C-alpha cells in the first residue's frame, strides 16, 4: 500500500513516505538516509524559511512593542534591560544581532546543512509572536 495517496503534499515530501519496505535501502533503515532526506526537504523550502524568519522577527518586535505600550512586561531580562536603558529601537538591534549570527552560521555551514539555520531562527520567533499575540488578546 502506498502512503502517498493518503498524505498531504507536505508529508509526501518526507523521505520514506510513499515507499514500501522492500524498496527502502539499508541507510533508510538505519536512519542516516532519512535524516539526509529531511535536509533535502528543508533545502527545497529554504527561501520560504528565510521569509518566515523575517516575518516572525518583525511580528515579534511589533507585538512586543504593542504589548509594552498596553502594560505588559518583557520576559527576557537582557531585552528588558536594553529596552529600559536605551529605548525601543534596541529590540531591532537585538533581532538584527541574532539574525547576523544566524546568517554567519548559514554561510559557514556546508550547503546541505544550511537550511537548519532559518528553521532554528524561525521556530522561537514564531512561538514568541504567538505568545505575545495571546497575551495582548487576553489583556485587551
N, C-alpha and C positions, 0 to 999 in steps of 0.2 A: 504494500500500500504506500502511496506517495503522500507525504505530508504537505507538499506544496499546494495542493488543491484546497487544503483546509486552513491555511495560514494567511494572514495579511501579507502584503508585499514586503513590508519591512522585515518581518520574521523570515520570509522566504529568502532574504539576502544572507541570512546567517549560515555558516558552514554546517553541513550535515543535514540541513532541512531539505526534504525532497529526495533524499537518497535512501537506499536500502542498506541493510547491514552488509550484504555481500559486496557492495561497491565501495565501502569505506576502506581507506588504506590503513596500514599499521600506524602511521603517525596520527591519523584521526582517532584511533582507539586509545593512544597514549595521551592525547590532548594537545600535543605540540602543533599538529596541523590545524587543529580547531582554533587555537589562540592566534595563529598567523591569519586564519580566516577572519577573525574578529578585527584584526588590524586592517585587513583589506576592506571590510565593511566601513570602518571609520574613515579610511582614506577616501572612499567614494563620497563621503559626506563631509569632508574636511572644510570645504568652503562654507557650507551651511553651519558647521560648528563655530567657525570664526564669527559669522554673522550673529549667531546666538550669544557668543561671548560679549560682543559689543552691545547688543540689545539688553542683555541681562545686567551688564555693568551700568549702563545708562539707567535702566529701571531701578536698580538698587540705589544709585545715587539720588535719583529724583524722589523715590519713595522714602528714602531716609531723610532727605531734606524736608519733605512734606510732614513726615512723622514728627520730626523735631519741632516744626512750626506749630503742631497741634498739641504739643506737650509730652510726646514720647521721649525716651532717652536712648542714646546709642549704647548697645550692649558690649561692643568691643572697646576695651579700656584704652587701647592705643588710638583708635579712631576718635573716641570721645575726647581724649586729651588734646589731640590735634585740632579737632573742631573747636573746642573751648578756647584753646590758646591762639589759633590762627584763623579761625573762621571756616565757613562752609566750603570754600574753594579747596581746602585740604582734602576733602572727600575725593575730588577729581585727581589730586596729586597722588593719593594713596592707591586709587584704582589704576591710574597710569603707571605707577611704580610696579604694581603687581602684574599688569599687562606687559610691561617691559621685561620683567623677569621671565614671564611665560614665553614671550617671543624669543628671548635669548636662548631659552631651553629648547624651543621648537627648532631654532637654527642649528643648535649644537647636536641634536639627536639625529640618528640615521633616519632617512625618509620613511622607512616602514613603521617606525615608532612615533613619528612626529604628530599624527592625529590625536594621540592621547593628551597632548598639551591643551588644545582648546576644550576638549571634554573635561579635563581636570579644572579648567578655569570656569567653564560654564555651569557645572553642577552646583558648586557652592553659591554662586551669584544668583542662579535661578531660585535656589532654596531660600536665600536671604530675601530676594524680592518677594517671593510668596509669603514669607513670614511677615515682612513689612506691610504688604497689602492686607493680610489678615488682621494685623494689629490696627491698622488705620481704619478698616471697616468696622472693627469691634468698638473702637473708641468714638468714631463719628456718629 
